[in-house]
């Protein structure tokens, strides 16, 4: 519920449970929801079994595919489709669960919650759809004004529920995320207004995402009769690939072979993996806007493990980064390269990849997934299955996709229904004082 720790750091579990091979193999026949229970229950000791199973089932009943996260097999590349939830993005997998989890915990304690988050595109709508209409919750979502796709904006701002507040802030996603972290760091304000986090700084979101890596390992290993699986992950905020890192630490040795970190031209994370250089640049606007990020919110979680679980070293590094905008970690490079491979993918490569997969397979990639697919092609290993995470439905980025494939896309019903809907949104400066005043005047306050 708390999101950030009181000192402004991120929360992690005290220990990561290890799964032995016999247990892992026994999970092979499980449905997605049953597997989610097996994985999550190893971290959760304060929710009764019956209640946790009910929360998980309720969360995934809203998905349009009975497998929840189906695979599409394109020769030796496997696409894991994570966009069959209410807002057609992978964020639904965690945020449908998180919304129901919050509601459950608040009802138990007769509490209320004001959720504050920032979005580079898909988190906001998924968070809003996860908690809209819930009477004990209000949600305040910041997005960078005119820097997300029209569909992404409409999915958020067309939600009419009274407990939803959309704030378009002037600046980049990094500016919005920095403001959110600064507000959470004001412990008195956070406590007074019952603030909670829904961004990937919330550990429960990472936990929910760990499940689909394990599900994919089981499915693809069975499909290929091969126990080793690599994953290519389009990421800007390091949350999705960090979930893969946790899954790799949980599973028996060799289940996950390689984690390929795929970025667009905002390449701070790929530079980190390839050169040990984690230094800020200017945010470039691309066709994959959810990855148009420089300072990755989950990066310090990985630093904790990279730096031998020494919180003081992590604190020192993050303080240096907050002052200089630079971290040089070449001393750790051999370790980093054992954990990840990485590529930065250009705009031309994105368009060419979308066009090629449509031509060769009649399969349509969204721009973020195309970043991951192109990186996957660069990091294949003989005899190891490669899975690419498909993070959004292509229709959410129609203009880019249509230009690449040369035809108009058919819109899924949830997007075609957005046309003509009234919208609500406040445009404001990315001022911490102004944002805190707005939250104070609209927050839900209870006992």
N, C-alpha and C positions, 0 to 999 in steps of 0.2 A: 504493500500500500504506500510505503513512504517514498519509493523511487530512489532518490539520492540519499546517501548516508549523511549524518548531521555535519560531518566535516567537509562536505562537498564532494567526497569520493564516491565511487560506484560500489555497489554491493555484489558479493560473490558468495557461493556456498563455502562453508568451512572445508568440505571435502567433496570430491567428485566420486560417486559410486562406480565401481568397476563391475562389468557384466562378464561372467565367464562364458566360454564358448557353448556349453551345453544349454545354458539359459537363453543365449542369443539364438541358437538354432531352434529352440522350442517356440520362439516367437514367430517363426516363419508363417504359420497359417492365420495369424491374428489380423482382424480388421484394423483400420487406422485408429479408430476410437479406442479399441481394446489395447492396442500397442501404446497409445498415448497414456492410458492409465498405468501400464507397466513401467513406462519411463518416468512419468511425473511423480508417481507414488514413491519412488526412490529418493526424491528430494523433499516430499511433503509429508509431515508427520502431525499436522494439526487440523486436518480435514478428514472426517470419517470416510471409509471406503465407499459406502453407498452414495454419499453426497458428492465425492469427487467424480465418481463414474457418471452421476447424473449431470454434473456441470460440463463434463467433457462431451457427453452425448448431446446435450442442449446446444453446445457451441458449434458442433459440426452438422447438426440437423439442417442448418441454413445453407449448406453447400449444395451445388447443383449436380455434382458428380458423386455417385455412390461410393467411389473409391477415395473421395476427398482430394487426394493428390495423385491423379493418374499419371502413368508413364506413356510416352510416345516413343517408339523405337525407330530411329532413322538410321538404318544400317548399323554401324558400330557406335553411334552416338545416341544416348538416351536422354530425352527431354522430360524433366519432372515438372509437370504443370501445377503450379501453386496458386492459380488465379480463379478457382471455381467458387470462391466465397462471394458475399453480397456486393463488394466493391471491386471485384475482379483483379485483386492484387494479393501478393503473398502475405501482406500485413494482416489480412483477415484471419489467417490461421492462428496467430497469436492473440489478436485483439478481440475476436469473438469470445475466446476463452477468458481473456482478462476482464472484459466487461461483465461477464457472468460471475466471475470470481469476486470482483469488487462488490457487486450487488449482494452476493451471498454473505460476504464478510460484514458488510454494513448492516444488513438485516439482523445478523447475529448479535452485533454490538449496539444496535439502535443508533448508528452513526450517520454522518454525511461526508461527502467528498467533493472537492473542487479539483478537477483534473486540469492540469496545465501541460501543454505539449507544443512542439514545433514540428512542422512537416516540410519535406522537400517535394511532396506530391502525394504519395499514397498513404502514408501513416495517418494523416489527418482524417481522410474520409473513412478509413477502416476503423479508427478510434471512435469517430462520431457514430458510425453504424453499430459499433459495439455497445454504446451506452445511451444512445438517443432514447428519450422517453422514460429513462430510469429515474424514479422520483427522488432518490437520495443522492443523485449525482448531477453536477453541472460540469460542462466541459468547455475549456477555452483553448482553441487551436490557432496558433500563429503560422501563417505561411508567407513566403516572400512575395510581395506584391508584383504581379505580372511576370513571375519567373517560374510558374508551373503551367502545365497544359490546361487548355480550356475545359477539357473533360474533367480533369482532376479538380479544378476549382469549382465547377458546377456540381460535382458529386458532394462537395462539402457545403457550399453556400445555399444549395436548394433544400437542405434539410430544415423543415419548419418547426421541429420540436423546440419548445421554449427553453429547454435546458442546454441548448447548443449555442455557443458564441464563436463566430469566425472572425479572426483579426488578421487583416492583410497588412504586414509591416513593410515599410520601405527599407530595402536592403536585401541581403542574401539569406539563404537558409542558415549559414554559419552565424550571421548576426542574430537571427531569431533564436537559434539554439543557445548561443552565448547568453542571451537575455533570460531564457528559461532557467539555465543553470545558475545565473546570478540571483534570480528570484528565489529558487530553491535553497540557495546558500544563506538567505536571510531567515534564520531558524525561527525567530519570533513571528515573522509574517507567515511563514509556512505553517507553523503550529496554529496560529490564530485562525487562519482561513482553511484549515484541513486540506492542504494541497497534496495532491498525489500525481505521480508521473505515469504517462502511458507511452512515452517514447521508448526506444530500445535501451535507454538507460535503466529501465525497469527490468530487473532480473527475470521476472515471471514471463516476460516476452521472449527472452532468450531460451528459457526452458521449453516453452511451447514449440519453438522452432527446432530444437534438438530432435524432436520426434520424427520429422520428415526425413532427416538424414538416415536415421536408423531404419525407417520404413523402406527407404530407397535401397539401402544396402541389402536388406532381406529380399526385396523384389528382384533387383537386378542380378544379384548373386544366383537366385533361383532361375532367372531367365537365361543367364549365360553359363550356368554351371561353373562359375568363377567366383572365388571368395573375395577378391580385391576389387574395390571400387574407388575411383577418383571423382571429385566434384569440381565443377567450374561454377563460380559464384559471382555474378555481377553485384558489386557492392560499393557504396560510397561512405557508409557510416560504420562499417566493420561489424555490425550486429549480426547479419545473416551468416557471414563466414565464421564469426566467433562461435555461433551455435554449432557449426560443423566441427570446429576445433574441440568443443566440449564433447560432442558425439564421438570424435576420434579417441579422446582420452577415456571415455566410458567403455568402448567396445574392445573385444579381444584384438591383440596385435595383428595388424595386416588387413583388418576389415576395411578401413579407409586408408587408401594408399597415398593420395595426394590431394591437397586443397589448393585449387587454382584461384587466385584472387584477380578478378577482372575489373578494371576501371576504364572509364572513358578518358578524355583528355585531361580531366581533373585527376592527376596521377599521383597525388601524394602517397597513397597506399602502395601503389606498384613501385614507386621509387624507394619506399621504405623496404620492401621485400628484396628488390634487386640491388639496391645500393646502400641500404642502411641510412638513407636520408629521409627524415620525416620533417619537412619544412614547408611552411605555408607558401602558396602562390595565389594569384588572382583566380577567383572562381570564373570559369568559362561556361557560357550557356551552350548546352548541347541538345541533341535530340533525345537524350536519356536523362531528363531533368532530375529524377529522383537520386541520381548519382552526382549531381553538380555540387559537390561538397569538398571542402579542404580539411577542416578539423573534424576527424571522425570520432563520434561520441563514445564508441565502445573501445577505442584503441587502448586506453589505460588498463582495461581488463586483461588484454593480452600481455601488456607490459608486466603485470603482476607475475604471470607465469614465466615470462622471459627473464625477469630479474629474480628468479629463484624465490618467489613469494615473499619478497622483502618490501613491505608497504612504505618504509621510509625512502627507499630508492625510487619507487614509483612516484611518491609525493614530490620528491626533489626534481625528478624528470618533468612532471607535469607543471610544476611551478616555473621551471626554466622555459618550458614551451609557452606558457602563458605570457612570459615577459619577452622572449626573443622570437617566438613563432618558429623555432627550429630545434630539432633534436638530431644529433648525429650518433647513430647506434651501430657504427661499423664493427665495433668489438663483438657485437652479438650476431653478426651477419651469418656465420655458419649455422648457428642455432635457428635463426629466422628461416633460412633456406631449407632446413630440415622440416619445418612446419608448413611452409607455403611455397608455391611458385606464383608468378604474377606477370600480367601483361596489361599494357595500356592500349586501348583500341581507338583508332581515329574515326571521325565522322564518315569518311569515304568507305572505310572498312565496314562500318555498321550498315550503310546503305547497300553495299555489295553483298554482304552476308544475308541480309533480308531477301534481296533479289534472287540470290543463288539457291537458297533453301526453298523459296516458292517455286522456282523453275525446276529444281531437281526432285523435290518431294511433295510439292503442292502444300507445304506447311508454312504457316505465316508466323514469323517471329516479331515480337515487339522490340523496340530499339535496345532496351536494357538486356533482354535475353540474347539479342544479337551480339552484344558486347561479350557476354559469357560464352556463346557458341564459338565466336572467333578465337577467344583465348583458349577454349578447350581444344580447338584444332592445333594450336601451337604447342600444347603440352601433353599430347597423348603418349602413353607408354604401351609398348607391345604386350598383349596379354592381360591388360588391366581395363576393365570397363570404365567408360567415361560418362558421367551424368552431368548435364547442364541444368541449372535451376531456371525455370521459366517464371519470371517474377510478376508479370502483368499481362493482361489480355491485350492483343495488338490493337484492338479498337480504341483503347484509351489514348493511343498516340497515332490516330488515324492519318493525319497529314503526312507524317514521315513515312509510314508504312505504305500508304497509297502511292506516294511518289516512287518508292522502291519497286513495288510489284506491278505498277501500271494499271491498277483498277481500283474501284471503290470498294470499301469494306462493308460487309453486312454488320449492322450494329446489333449486339445482344439487347434483349428487351430492357434490361436495367439501365442501359445508356440511351436508347431511343426515347425512353420515357422522360429523360431530363429536358428534352427540347421544350422550350416555352414555360418551364417551371419558374416561379418567382424565386429570387435569391435574397439572402441577407448577409451583409458583411460590413465590418468597420475597417476603414483604411486609416492607419496611423503611423507616426514615426516609431522607429525601433528604440524607444526610450524606456528604460527600466522603470523610471518614476511614473511615466504615463501609463505603462502597462499595469503596474501595481495598483494605481488609482482606479483603473478600469475594473480589475479583478475585485478590489475591495468593494466597489459599488454594485457588483453583480453577483458576488459569491453567495453560496448557500451556507448559512451558519447554523450549526446545531450544537448539541451538548458536547 
